């Protein structure tokens, strides 16, 4: 009876050690994944901030001016019809 009890005790101890080891490994993996998640979240937030800065109205206007764009002085609209009727041209001047 003592031998059987000892064998059961040894078996339970080995099982407990196996479960404890597996739990420790999984906890370490979870910690690593949480760390990676934190780094990726920070990178995403930095990227969105950069996008917001690059597409702000003032930055885009400055960039357009550097590239030679100017406000339109005259805008022409061409309205067409599907039935072949004459097209209408409308002109809008932005100058007073």
Secondary structure, 3 states (H helix, E strand, C coil): CHHHHHHHHHHHHHHHHHHHHHHHHHHHHHHHHHHHHHHHHHHHHHHHHHHHHHCCHHHHHHHHHHCCCCCCCEEEEEECCCCCCCCEEEEEECCC
